[in-house]
Amino acid sequence: MDIEIIERKENPLLNREEIKFECIYPEEGTPNILDVKHKLVALTDASNDLLVVDSMKPSYGVATAVGVAKIYDSIEKLNEIEPESVILKNEEPEVEEEVEEEVEVEAEEE
């Protein structure tokens, strides 16, 4: 998967930078939001906590997608401005904690 940044613009009113990008994935399925987010974090040198992928729209018949990401100045502004749905789809899964909780529950049941 390759990502090309098409446009970057500052939005000082909302304390963020808005990025329009194109994702090219010729030999694989449409990448998930978190994979794209990690690639954008590496490309922009932004903090993982301050970057959110707002939307990503695949093109019909072509292995490309166009999307919008936002880099905020602070986590407070991000939480204040972004809807809960966008924040949730950009969160890292907490797999290890869930597995530990399941083991503890099974041990208590026995």
trRosetta pair geometry for C-beta under 8 A, 3 or more apart (Angstrom, degrees):
i j d omega theta_ij theta_ji phi_ij phi_ji
1 23 6.3 -9 -171 -172 105 96
1 24 7.1 155 -157 80 54 50
1 25 4.6 -11 -106 -96 85 94
1 28 6.7 -68 -59 55 91 133
1 31 5.2 34 -106 -51 156 143
1 35 6.9 75 49 143 163 122
1 36 7.8 -102 154 -89 145 69
1 39 6.8 -102 107 -69 114 160
2 23 7.5 158 84 -157 46 49
2 24 4.6 -12 62 60 95 102
2 25 7.7 -176 25 -71 61 50
3 21 5.5 5 -174 176 101 130
3 22 7.2 160 -155 82 54 46
3 23 5.3 -19 -102 -103 80 70
3 24 7.6 -175 -81 19 31 73
3 36 6.8 123 -87 -147 135 79
3 39 5.0 131 -2 130 138 129
3 40 6.4 -97 138 -74 165 72
3 43 6.3 -109 86 -35 120 154
4 21 6.5 156 81 -161 43 76
4 22 4.9 -11 60 59 96 96
4 24 7.1 35 -3 -8 105 111
5 8 6.2 14 167 -48 127 101
5 19 5.9 -59 -139 -164 106 109
5 20 7.5 107 -166 77 63 51
5 21 5.2 -44 -106 -102 52 89
5 43 6.7 169 -39 145 117 139
5 44 7.8 110 -78 -73 144 97
6 20 4.7 -57 66 105 108 97
6 21 6.0 175 5 -107 86 26
6 22 5.7 80 -46 -18 113 96
6 66 7.6 -2 -7 -140 149 100
7 19 7.2 165 88 -154 57 43
7 20 4.2 21 48 41 97 112
8 17 6.3 1 -170 175 93 111
8 18 7.4 159 -153 83 46 50
8 19 5.3 -6 -105 -106 76 77
8 20 7.9 -142 -64 26 40 68
9 17 7.2 169 87 -159 32 68
9 18 5.4 -15 63 59 83 95
10 17 5.5 -38 -103 -106 56 78
10 18 7.9 164 -103 18 8 76
11 14 4.8 -1 125 43 116 100
11 15 7.7 -37 97 27 79 16
11 16 5.2 -5 61 69 106 78
11 17 7.0 167 18 -102 78 24
11 18 5.6 54 -18 -17 121 108
12 15 7.0 28 -161 -81 39 43
14 77 7.2 131 169 178 65 119
14 81 5.9 86 -161 -118 109 157
15 72 6.2 47 114 -159 90 76
15 73 4.2 -80 172 16 104 122
15 74 6.9 -16 142 20 141 88
15 77 4.7 -86 78 -141 130 166
16 70 5.0 8 171 -177 138 103
16 71 6.1 155 -162 78 80 45
16 72 4.7 -37 -99 -98 100 57
16 73 6.7 -121 -77 -14 50 76
16 77 7.0 -168 -54 129 97 131
16 78 7.9 110 -90 -85 122 73
16 81 7.6 -121 -26 68 138 162
17 70 7.1 156 77 -158 48 55
17 71 4.5 -6 53 56 98 102
18 68 6.7 -15 -171 -167 94 101
18 69 7.7 156 -158 84 48 45
18 70 5.5 -20 -105 -104 65 80
19 40 7.1 147 95 -155 153 125
19 44 7.1 -89 -73 -80 158 144
19 68 7.0 148 81 -158 54 51
19 69 4.6 -17 64 64 108 91
19 70 7.2 -172 20 -80 80 30
19 71 6.9 52 -15 -11 116 100
20 66 7.1 2 -178 -177 92 96
20 67 7.5 171 -153 91 52 40
20 68 5.7 -24 -101 -101 65 73
21 36 8.0 155 92 -174 140 112
21 40 6.8 -120 -35 -100 167 114
21 66 7.3 169 89 -154 44 54
21 67 5.5 -18 63 64 89 85
21 68 7.7 160 20 -91 77 24
21 69 6.4 12 3 5 122 110
22 64 6.0 -7 -177 -172 100 113
22 65 7.3 160 -157 82 55 42
22 66 5.4 -26 -102 -101 72 71
22 67 7.9 153 -95 20 26 71
23 31 6.4 -115 170 36 142 120
23 36 5.9 -53 -93 -115 145 116
23 56 6.8 9 11 -152 138 120
23 64 6.6 153 81 -159 54 59
23 65 4.6 -10 56 59 106 92
23 66 7.7 -167 17 -79 76 23
23 67 6.4 26 -12 5 113 117
24 63 6.7 71 -165 112 60 87
24 64 5.1 -18 -102 -104 66 88
25 28 5.0 -76 174 64 107 91
25 29 7.3 -23 131 91 137 20
25 30 6.7 144 59 -112 148 33
25 31 5.7 178 -77 -26 151 98
25 63 5.1 -119 78 168 63 103
25 64 7.4 157 23 -92 68 37
25 65 7.6 8 11 4 110 101
26 63 4.8 135 -104 82 38 149
27 63 7.8 56 -23 -168 28 168
28 31 7.2 49 109 -66 122 81
28 63 7.9 109 55 -160 53 129
30 58 5.1 -65 -105 -78 133 136
30 65 6.3 81 -139 -47 101 139
31 35 4.4 -108 180 81 114 132
31 36 5.5 133 106 -50 122 88
31 65 7.9 -137 38 28 85 139
32 35 5.3 96 59 7 73 102
32 36 7.3 -143 99 -1 38 91
33 36 5.9 -63 -153 41 32 109
33 37 6.1 35 151 -25 69 108
33 53 5.0 -170 -160 71 91 135
33 56 6.7 -175 -99 9 77 134
33 89 5.3 37 61 153 169 102
33 90 6.5 -100 142 -89 126 60
34 37 5.3 -49 -142 34 34 116
34 38 6.4 36 158 -21 65 102
34 90 7.4 145 -89 -143 71 44
34 92 7.0 108 -134 -105 130 60
35 38 6.0 -53 -150 33 30 109
35 39 6.6 27 152 -16 63 107
36 39 5.8 -58 -151 38 33 111
36 40 6.2 31 153 -18 67 108
36 53 5.5 75 98 -95 116 157
36 56 6.3 141 17 -84 175 153
36 67 6.8 38 170 49 153 165
36 69 7.9 -157 136 -70 107 126
37 40 5.8 -58 -147 39 30 109
37 41 6.3 35 154 -24 65 104
37 48 7.5 81 147 -147 108 78
37 51 6.2 152 -158 111 90 110
37 52 7.5 -26 -118 -139 120 28
37 53 5.0 -114 -75 -21 89 114
37 69 7.4 153 -110 -123 68 129
37 90 6.0 133 -93 -142 154 89
38 41 5.6 -48 -147 31 31 114
38 42 6.7 30 153 -16 62 104
38 48 7.6 7 -106 -118 64 108
39 42 5.8 -56 -154 36 32 111
39 43 6.4 28 150 -17 66 109
40 43 5.5 -55 -143 39 35 111
40 44 5.9 7 167 2 71 114
40 46 7.4 -14 132 38 85 122
40 51 6.1 -174 108 169 115 147
40 53 7.0 147 14 -76 151 100
40 69 5.4 150 -171 -66 165 178
41 44 6.6 -70 -136 50 21 92
41 45 7.9 69 171 -103 54 8
41 46 5.5 -104 -132 67 63 84
41 47 7.5 -48 -142 129 108 12
41 48 5.2 13 -121 -89 154 69
41 51 5.5 -166 -84 38 84 151
42 45 7.8 18 -171 -69 24 46
44 51 7.1 135 66 -95 137 141
44 71 6.5 -141 140 -66 151 148
46 50 5.9 -122 172 79 104 104
46 51 4.6 100 110 -53 138 120
46 71 4.7 -110 -124 -127 148 128
47 50 4.3 66 67 14 103 107
47 51 6.9 171 77 -11 52 88
48 51 6.6 -64 -140 37 26 101
48 92 7.9 24 157 -45 129 122
49 75 5.8 -28 146 -90 117 112
49 78 7.9 -175 148 34 74 164
50 71 5.7 50 128 -163 99 69
50 72 4.9 -133 -165 59 87 78
50 73 7.5 178 -154 33 133 2
50 74 7.4 -56 -114 -118 113 5
50 75 6.6 -98 -88 -73 77 67
50 78 6.4 -152 -137 -51 56 141
51 69 6.1 10 -173 173 96 117
51 70 7.2 166 -148 85 53 44
51 71 5.0 -19 -96 -100 79 78
51 72 7.9 -166 -76 15 32 72
51 90 7.9 -154 107 -165 61 136
52 69 6.6 176 90 -155 42 72
52 70 5.4 -7 58 56 89 90
52 72 7.7 30 3 -14 102 106
52 78 6.7 141 -22 -153 125 116
52 82 5.9 54 45 -112 172 157
52 86 5.7 66 168 154 137 106
52 87 7.0 -56 -115 -95 139 49
52 90 4.6 -83 -132 -64 81 169
53 56 6.2 -1 166 -39 121 111
53 67 6.1 -4 -165 162 102 137
53 68 7.6 129 -165 86 57 46
53 69 4.8 -39 -105 -100 58 93
53 89 7.8 -89 73 112 92 106
53 90 6.1 160 32 -96 75 107
54 67 7.4 158 61 177 71 88
54 68 4.5 -33 57 94 117 97
54 69 6.3 -180 4 -103 81 29
54 70 5.9 61 -41 -9 114 104
54 82 7.9 -135 -104 -128 90 107
54 86 5.8 -13 -126 -136 61 132
55 67 5.8 -166 99 -145 54 77
55 68 5.3 28 46 38 86 96
56 65 5.1 42 173 149 93 131
56 66 7.5 176 -151 90 56 31
56 67 3.5 -18 -101 -92 72 125
56 68 7.9 -151 -69 24 53 54
57 65 6.0 170 82 -161 34 86
57 66 5.7 -18 60 62 90 78
57 67 6.8 161 13 -82 62 65
58 64 7.4 144 -151 94 62 38
58 65 4.3 -47 -93 -94 54 101
59 62 4.5 -17 99 60 120 105
59 64 5.0 12 21 74 125 85
59 65 6.5 -157 -7 -90 74 42
59 66 7.2 68 -51 -8 98 91
70 82 7.6 -178 68 -81 140 115
72 75 7.2 123 95 -84 131 26
72 77 4.9 -177 -169 87 123 109
72 78 4.1 -152 19 -65 164 92
72 81 7.5 171 -104 40 130 128
73 77 5.9 45 54 26 84 149
74 77 4.8 96 62 6 85 99
74 78 7.1 -146 99 -5 48 87
75 78 5.4 -51 -149 36 37 117
75 79 6.3 34 155 -16 68 106
76 79 6.1 -59 -149 40 28 106
76 80 6.1 27 153 -21 64 112
77 80 5.5 -58 -142 38 31 113
77 81 5.9 9 166 -5 68 115
78 81 6.5 -70 -140 44 21 95
78 82 5.6 -7 -179 4 65 121
78 87 7.4 121 148 -101 98 104
79 82 7.0 -49 -106 45 18 94
79 87 7.0 56 -111 -102 63 147
82 86 4.7 -108 -178 78 109 126
82 87 5.4 127 111 -54 122 91
83 86 5.2 94 62 7 78 100
83 87 7.3 -147 99 -3 41 90
84 87 5.6 -59 -149 40 35 113
84 88 6.1 35 156 -22 70 108
85 88 5.9 -54 -145 36 28 111
85 89 6.5 20 161 -13 63 107
86 89 6.2 -59 -146 39 29 103
86 90 6.5 16 158 -9 63 115
87 90 6.1 -74 -153 44 27 104
87 91 6.8 42 151 -44 65 99
88 91 5.8 -40 -152 4 35 117
94 97 4.6 -15 156 34 110 117
94 98 6.2 123 105 -24 81 94
95 98 5.9 -64 -153 37 31 110
95 99 6.4 28 156 -18 68 108
96 99 5.9 -58 -151 35 31 110
96 100 6.4 29 154 -17 66 107
97 100 5.7 -55 -148 37 34 112
97 101 6.3 34 154 -20 67 106
98 101 5.7 -54 -148 36 31 111
98 102 6.5 33 154 -20 64 105
99 102 5.8 -54 -150 34 31 112
99 103 6.6 33 152 -19 64 105
100 103 5.7 -54 -151 34 33 112
100 104 6.5 32 152 -18 65 106
101 104 5.7 -55 -149 37 33 112
101 105 6.3 34 153 -21 66 106
102 105 5.7 -53 -146 35 32 112
102 106 6.4 31 155 -17 65 106
103 106 5.9 -55 -148 37 30 110
103 107 6.4 31 153 -21 64 107
104 107 5.7 -55 -148 35 31 112
104 108 6.5 30 154 -19 64 105
105 108 5.8 -55 -150 35 31 111
105 109 6.5 32 152 -22 64 106
106 109 5.7 -53 -148 32 33 113
106 110 6.8 31 155 -20 64 104
107 110 6.1 -56 -153 31 32 109
